[in-house]
Amino acid sequence: MARVDVGGTQTCAVTPAGAAYCWGWNFFGQLGDGTQGSESETFPTPVAVLGGHHFERVSAGDFHSCALASGGDAYCWGNGTSGQLGTGALGTGSALPLPVEGGHSFTALEAGGDHTCALDAQGTAYCWGLGVFGQLGIGAPAAVATPSLVAGGLTYAQIATGLYSTCALTAGGTAYCWGGNEFGEVGAGKIGDAYMAQTPTKVATRHAFTTLDLRFSHACALTAAGQAFCWGRNDMGQLGDGSFEPRGRPTAVDTDLRFTAVAAGGHHSCALGAAGRAYCWGNNEWGQLGDNTLTSRTSPAPVHGDVRFRSLEAGNNVTCGTTVAGDAYCWGSGHYGALGNGLQGWDTISAVPVRVAAP
């Protein structure tokens, strides 16, 4: 697999040849294989996303998935209740990829809780779907079913989506967030949904970041020196600062390690260190830290084994990574079959990386 992305209930990946595969829960058709609901609710090994498209990147949200095709065309599938598929319709889902309306050509695409955001080649940000908490950044708490311009006139190099919030990074390394702020995930220094942001708000930090990630209700980012900072929800130690207190501004992860990539999950976080070594921290009830225990951590712990990764992605209770050779590994909860190794069920847990079955 060229790259893996982990959502709330499903995991998706693209091959170097541009074929997309997904595995896990499929009640809303979020696997994109043409089935949904009781017809086939879970697939514990990869199934092909249909449609004959050549995809360059895929993003798994909570109950929907999206992908970028060659040329920048965007497609989404799965739950469309709030317009998160971008097809122009509210309340309509699809078990097959549908083109996102609007005629845009995108270079980045991220599926979140019930919303989706993207960047075009100029760095202009667009969002669509549920917007009741301001996560669309359009200045109003509305649900929209086609890509809508994010307010503020800024351009971005990266964008990331959480459950009810969105964050983006400018080319100069300045982080902005918008949307729900129950746990301080906007990062502007205050905590509580009384301080939710309907438009992009500068994250309160003196640091410039080179990359950031947002999932569920917390965000993490790296400086050019590889130092990790996180903010937002922290009830399971997912910010890695040794505490369980939410943070309304970036706080340094408690480690001397330096990282090259970072991934924020449901209630845990992971990062890549030297030579592709993976580290995780936060909730470990389902083995999603991969350290061969079920012990939660408030600071980074090394993932068990000798597998070295080139990329990492963290979902709700699952973490996955790809190696330089293109092999995909996952660890954590196998309840929805999202590990991709053929096993599923509430009692299916892998606290160490297991190889995803070949498509």
C-alpha positions, -999 to +999 in steps of 0.1 A: +000+000+000+012+035-008-005+050+022-031+040+048-057+062+066-077+053+096-112+066+103-138+061+130-149+026+119-130+018+088-095+019+073-086+027+037-055+027+016-043+033-019-018+012-039+011+027-059-010+018-090-039+041-077-063+014-066-082+021-034-091-005-008-110-002+025-119-026+054-139-025+086-175-015+093-196-008+062-231+000+076-232+033+057-213+021+026-181+038+038-160+010+022-171+020-012-176-015-026-213-010-035-227-027-005-240-013+028-261-020+059-273-055+067-262-067+032-226-068+045-218-048+076-181-056+081-151-067+060-121-077+081-098-077+050-094-052+022-121-049-004-117-028-036-134+006-038-154+004-071-157+029-099-124+024-118-108+056-106-071+062-102-067+076-068-036+093-054-048+096-018-077+084+004-091+098+036-113+079+061-137+098+082-160+086+109-187+071+086-177+083+052-145+082+031-131+105+004-103+103-022-084+124-046-081+112-082-054+121-107-060+156-118-075+167-085-111+155-088-125+146-054-149+116-047-167+107-015-188+078-003-206+065+028-229+085+051-241+117+036-267+128+062-251+163+067-238+168+031-203+155+039-201+138+005-202+171-013-227+160-039-251+188-035-276+167-015-283+166+023-294+132+037-282+111+008-254+086+012-237+063-013-220+029-012-200+040-043-177+069-049-196+100-061-179+131-075-178+162-053-197+190-069-183+225-077-157+218-104-127+223-081-093+207-085-079+198-051-044+188-039-054+178-003-086+163+010-095+153+046-127+135+058-137+143+094-166+135+117-195+146+095-176+172+074-149+172+048-123+199+039-099+203+010-072+226-004-067+236-040-034+242-057-033+278-045-038+267-009-074+280-007-095+260+018-130+247+012-152+227+036-186+210+034-209+189+055-220+195+091-212+230+103-232+234+136-200+240+156-183+262+130-161+234+117-167+245+081-151+279+088-176+297+067-188+321+094-222+305+100-233+273+118-249+258+087-247+224+069-237+227+033-236+200+007-210+214-017-175+229-012-178+263+005-150+288+008-134+290+043-135+326+055-105+347+062-087+349+029-057+328+041-039+302+021-027+269+036-002+241+030-019+215+051-054+209+065-068+184+090-103+175+102-115+163+136-149+155+150-163+190+153-132+211+144-107+218+116-071+230+117-048+241+089-012+252+086+001+280+064+032+277+043+050+297+070+041+273+097+013+293+114-015+271+127-052+281+125-082+262+138-119+266+138-150+248+151-160+233+184-138+241+214-152+220+242-117+208+251-097+237+237-091+221+203-092+255+186-060+261+204-066+298+210-060+298+247-095+292+260-115+261+267-153+256+263-178+257+234-186+292+245-153+300+226-160+280+195-147+296+163-168+301+132-138+313+112-101+305+113-085+315+146-047+317+151-034+290+175-019+306+206+018+297+203+051+313+194+062+281+175+061+276+138+050+241+128+060+220+098+031+195+101+000+190+121-028+164+125-062+166+141-085+137+150-116+136+172-110+163+198-072+170+200-045+181+176-007+175+175+020+193+155+058+193+150+083+220+148+112+220+123+134+206+151+110+177+155+096+187+189+060+176+194+032+198+207-005+188+213-037+206+225-073+199+231-089+169+249-066+150+273-088+127+294-066+097+284-032+114+284-034+118+246-015+151+247+015+134+261+024+161+286+021+138+317-013+151+327-050+144+321-060+181+318-074+196+286-051+223+271-064+253+252-030+260+236-001+238+224+018+220+252+050+202+247+049+164+247+069+151+276+099+135+258+134+143+246+126+124+214+124+142+181+099+132+154+094+134+117+057+128+116+028+129+140-007+114+141-036+123+164-061+095+171-094+092+190-079+092+225-043+085+216-014+100+195+015+085+177+047+098+160+076+086+139+111+090+154+146+082+140+149+055+114+111+050+112+106+039+148+070+044+160+060+058+194+025+062+208+008+076+239-026+080+255-054+055+258-044+018+254-075+000+263-076-018+229-038-020+224-038+010+200-004+021+214+012-011+200+036-016+229+025-052+237+005-040+267-029-026+275-015+000+298-023+036+289+006+061+288+009+099+293+042+101+274+056+083+243+062+046+244+079+026+216+057+004+194+067-032+199+088-050+173+113-042+146+089-028+120+101+005+107+075+029+092+075+057+066+040+069+076+015+066+105-022+072+109-043+070+141-080+064+142-105+060+171-091+028+186-067+017+158-033+028+145-019+018+112+014+025+093+031+017+060+067+006+056+092+017+031+085-015+012+048-007+011+035-032+036+007-020+058+004-029+095-023-021+120-028-026+158-056-019+183-092-029+183-105-055+158-141-050+167-151-036+133-125-056+114-104-024+109-071-042+115-074-058+081-059-091+092-091-112+087-102-112+124-130-092+140-151-091+172-152-073+205-126-097+219-102-092+190-073-070+201-038-068+188-014-049+211+014-052+185+015-044+147-001-071+125+003-072+088-028-062+068-039-090+045-030-086+008-060-074-013 
